Amino acid sequence: MMQGEIAAPAPSRPNAKGNPNASPRSLKVNLVGMTRTELRRELTSRGTPEDKANMRVAQIWQWIYQKGVREFQAMTNLAKDYRKFLHEHFSIEAPSVSRRLVSSDGTRKYLLRIGSGHEIETVYIPDADRGTLCVSSQVGCTLNCSFCYTGTQPLVRNLTAAEIVGQILVARDDLDEWPKPGRHPKNETRLISNIVLMGMGEPLYNFENVRDAMKIAMDNEGISLSKRRITLSTSGVAPMLARTGDEIGCRLAISFHATTDEVRDRLVPINRKWNIKTLLDAIRNYPDLSNSDRVTFEYVMIKDVNDSLEDAYRLVNLIRGIPSKVNLIPFNEWPGAPYERSDPEQIRKFAHVVYKAGYASPVRTPRGEDIMAACGQLKSDTAKQRRSPLQFAESRKLAQAGHPKFSASNRSAAGKAASR
């Protein structure tokens, strides 16, 4: 494969915009996840008059995404005959909740069931001044990042736009966030004020569906989130960054985690395809970067792997000139994890070096650890694995020593063989 070529994983079934949850007997089409153009085409192909199509699209769009309605009979500004027509041909469906866990710190984790019985995880993180929804873009992951629990789960398929948007709808249902009758949506408290594409999967390996879903989230007549309140996190699919800026325009976060290619090759194997220099060159060209709209470098702090002060100095030299901040993330351990969290004092010293160089360097407080909802811990229950403490310790030593067993190609298989 030539440098710069994108090896996007092939999904196990087509990324149809149709109903991901419908039974084979159902002929109804799920309207969730369609763009306005697609929605208009579906309506007119089944008999909606052309001269009324735009109006119908606007009405249905507002009912689904602004008011959270799931039944056509509740769309009271549509004629009864037209509501019956919609009911006969279409559905409004989101993933179903298989399991809901609430952390002692208020974090909520949803295990959601989608088409073909697959499961994904979505996390809601409340703070004093914001509420962040962490959304998945794939079932599993193909990147094999050695510090990430999701990376131990094989990629099953890409999520459809309906399944990505559906995560937002499910969370708003659970939080009872939909506007109350008689009140304008802008006067309501926004419990979900931010979306981060930091859940299961690599968003840029499912670009079109992620783009369409985020366009729906940003639409002013629906969910209506500003593009500055949406952050897409990528492990470094460098050739897709310009397109992300042009077609989505959201904020960008980079799963960076290392300051040398040798270490990043081990932690984030995609680095072997697009190394640190290639990635940073692409970031410098990301549209509209400024001090008020910075890129975030995510940096998981792993003891004796990437947390030295030499790493800190290298990091600030690498990102020099890029409007950015550095999020330092204490490593969140998971069953069988081969690494340890950096000591708090070492994290403090690292953060001080970055801060003195002129970059904000907040240390992220782990959230939802008691329900395995923290950064790097998402993995569907259908594939969770366990290791004994002795296996855990041995794996950690081997990984830190750079043992081939924990290379990108061997680590997942080795983890499965050692688990039980």
N, C-alpha and C positions, 0 to 999 in steps of 0.2 A: 504493500500500500504506500502511495506517495505521501510525503509530508503535506499536511493541510487537507488531506482527504477526510471526509466525515464518515465514520463507520457507525451509522445509526442502527441500533438493533431492530431486527424485523419482528413486528408483533406477531403473536400466534394466530390472530384473526384480523380481518380488516378493521381499520379505525372508522367505522361507520358512525355517522351522526345519529343514527336511529336509536331505538330504545335498547339500552344495554341490559335491561332487567326483564324484558317481556318474554313470555313463554313462546315456544315455537308456534303455538296455535294462534297467537295474537297477530292481527294484521294492523294494529294501531301503531302510529309513529309517535315516538316521544319528542315533544317540542323542546324540551330542555337541552341546552347546548347548541342549538341552531343559531347561526347569525341571522340578522334581520333579512338578508337576501335569501337565505335558505328557507326561512320561515315563510316569506312571501311566496316563494316558488311552491312550497308544499301546499299552501292554502289555495292558490290559484289552480294547481294541477288537479285539485279535487272539487273545483266548482265555485270557489269564491270569485265574484266578478272582479275584473282587473281594476275598474274604477273605484272599487272599495277596498282593494287589497292593502294599500298602505295604511289606511285607517284601522283595518282589522289587526294588522301587525302591531301597530302602536298600542291598541287596546289590550291585546293578549299579552304583549311584552310587559306592560305595566302590571297586569294582574299577576303574572308569574314572578317577576323579579323585584317589583316594588311592593307588592302586597302579600306575596307568599302563598297565593291561592293554588290549590292542586286539583280542584274540581271545576269543570266548565260551568256547571249550574250556578256557581257562586259569582260568575262574571255578569253582574246585574245590568251593565250598560250595553249588553249584547241582546239581541232579540232571542226569544225562547227557541224559535226554529233554528237559528244559527248556533245556539248553544248545543242543541240536539245534534246538529251536523258535526260540530267539533267533537262531541262525545263519541260519535260513531266512528270517526276516523283517526282521532289523536288521543294521546295520553300526556300527562305531566308527571314524570317520575324522577325520583332521586334515589341514591343508594339507600339500602335499609341498614338500620343499626343492629349489629349482632351483639355488641357489647359496649357499655359506656362506663368509664372509670373516672372518678374524681379524686384528685390528689389533695393532700392536706393543705397545699398552698393555693388551691382553687383551680389548678390546671385540669382541663377535661380532655380525656383521650377517647376517641370513638373508633371502634373496630367496625368498618363498614363492609357490607356484602354487596358486590356488584355482579355483573353478568357472569354466567358460567360458574357461579359459586365462589369466585375468588374474593379475597379480602384485602383491604387496605387500611391504613391508619391515618387519622386526621387529629390534630391537637389544637385546642383552644387555650391560650395563655393570657389570663387577665392581669393587667397592671393598673396602677393608680390612674395613669393618664392615657391608657390605650388598652385595646384588646386585640390580640394578634391570633390569626388563624393560620396554622401551618398545614399546607395542602400538599398532597401527593400527586405525582404526575405519571407514575408507572406502578405496575404490580411487580414488586421486587426491584432489582437494580442490576445493571451490567458492569458497574465500574470496579467492584472489588476493593474499595478503599479499606485498608487493613484495620483502621480504627473504628469502623462504622458497622453497627449491628445489621443494618439493612443490607450492607454489602455482602453478608454471608448468605443472603437469600437470592436464588437465581432469578433472572428476569423472566416473567411470565408473558407480559404484553404491555403495550402502551395503554393508558387510559384514554377514553374518548373525551371530547369536550363536555359532553353531558355528565360524565362521571367526575370531571374536575369541578365544573360548576355545581354539580350536585352536592359536593362536600360543603360548599358554602351554604346551600339551602338547608341541609341537614343541621348544620351548626346553628343557623338562625332559628330554625324550628326549636331546637333544644333550649336555646337561650331566650326564647319568646321575644325575639327582637323585631318581628314584623310590625309595621306601623299599626296603631290602633285606629279603628274607624273614627272619622271626624277630625283626625289630626294629620297635619302635613308631615311627610317623612322627614323633612329637614328640621323639624322641631322635636324629633325623637332622639333619645340617647342612643349613640352607636356603640353597642357592645363589641361588635367586630369592626374596628377602625382600620386595621391593617391586615394584609394578606402576605404571607411569605411562602414562596415555592421552595420549601426546604424539607418537605416530607420524603416519602419513598420515591426513588427514581431520579434520573437526570432530566430536568425539564427540556434542555436543548436537544435531546434525542427524541423528543415528542413535540417538536416546535409548533406545528400547525394547530394541534389540539389545544396546547397551552395558550397560544396566541388568541385563538377564538374564545376560549373560556375567559381569559383576562379582558378581552374587549367587552364581553358581556358584563363582567364585574365592574368595568369602568363606565358603562353606558349611563348617561345622566338620567334616563327615564326608567332606570331599574335599580340595581344594587348601588350604583353611583359612588364608587370609590375612586378617588383621585389616583392617577398613575404614580404619584409620588408616595402613595401609601401601599404600593405593591412592590415587593422585592423578589426578584428571581435569583436564586442561588445556583451557580453552576460549578462543577469541578474543573472546568477549563476547556470547553469545546470552542476553542479560539475562533475558528472560521464563522461561527454563528453569532458572534457578539454584535457585529455591525447590524445584522438583520434584526436582532432582538431590539436594539435601540431604535431602529427605523420603524418596525412594525408593531412593537408593543410600547416602547418608550418608558418602561418601568425602571425602577432603581435596580442596580446590579450588585450582587454579592458574589465573591469568589471564594470557593473552598481552597484556601492556599496551603496552609499547614506546614510549610517547610521552606527553607531558604537556599537549599542546594538541590540540584537535580537528582543527586544520589539518594537523598532522603525522601524527596517528593516522589521519585519513582516507586519507592517502597510503600509510602503512605497513600498516595493518590496515583495509581498506575497509569491513568490517562496522560500523565506527564510524559510518558515515553513517546507519545504521539505528538503532543504539543507541549514542548518544554517551557520552563519558566520564562525565558526570553521571548519566545513566540507568544505566550499568553499575555505578558506584560505589554508587548507591542500592540496587541489587539485591544487591550484595555485602554491604552492611551488614546486610541481612536474611537472609543465609545461615544456616541453622540451626546452632546449637551452636558458633559461632565463639568462641574464647577464646584466652588467651595460650598455652595448652598445645595448642591445635588451630587454628593460624593459617592464613589464606589466603596463598598465595605469589603475588607479583606478578613475572612474568617480564619482564625488560627487556633486549632485545638491544642491545648497545652498538655504534652505527653512527657512524662518524667524520663529524663536522660536520653530523649530521642530528638526533640526539637526545641527545648526550653532553655538552652544556654544563653548567656549574655552575648556570646559571639553570634548566635542566631538572631538576637534582637537587633544588633548593630547591622548585620547583613540585611535584615528585613527592611529597615528604614532606608538603607541605601538602594535597595531594589525598587521601592515604590516612590522614590524621590521624584517630585514633580507631578505626581498623580493626585488630584483632589480626592482624598480618601480618609477613611478611618480604619482602625484595626480592632476587630472584636476578638478578645481573648476568651476562649471557651475552655474551662477546666474539663479535661477528658471525663466523659460519663461512662463508667464501666458497665459492662453487660455480661451475661453468663458466657464464659469462655473467652473473654477479651484478653488479648495478649499484651496489653499495656497497663500502665498505672497513671493516675492523675498526678500532675506536677504538684510539688509542695506549694502551699499558699505563699510562702515567703519568696520562693523563686518566681512565681507568677507576678508578685508585686514588683520585684526587681526588673523583670522583663517589661512590664507595663510602664515602668518609670523611664526606661531607655526610650521606648516608643514615644511617650508623652513629651520628653525633653527634646525630641527631634521635631516636634510640632504637629504630631498626629494624635487625635483622640484615641485613647486605648482602654475603653471600658472592659471590665472583666464581667462576663455574663454570669449571672447567678443561675446555677442549675435549677430547673423547674420540672416538677412532675417526676422526680427520680423514683419515688415510691410506687409509681404506676408504670414505670419504664416508658415515660413520655418525653424524656430529656433529649437534647440534641444528640443524634447518632444512635438512638436506641429504638427507633421505629422498625418494627418487623411484624408481619401478620401472625396471629396466633397459630395459624395452620402450619407454620414452619419453625416455631421457636424451638431452640435446642438448649441443652444443659450440659455442663461439665462438672466434674468433681473438683474440689479445691486443689488437689495435687496436679490434675491436668491443666487447670487454670494457670498455676504458677509456672509449670514447665513450658506451656505455650508462650507465656509472657517472656521468659528468658530467651527462648529460641527466636522470637520475633525481634527482640531488642538487639540480638546478635546478628540479625540479618540472615537468618537461616533460610535456605531455599524453600523449605516447607511453607513459608509464609509469603512467597512470591504471589503475584496476582493470579497466576494460573493454577497454583497448587493450594492456596490458602483455604478456599471454600471447601474443597474436597477433604483436606486434612481436618478442618473443623468438624465436618460431618462424621468422619471416621472416629474422631476422639470423643464425640458427644454421646451421652447416655447417662 
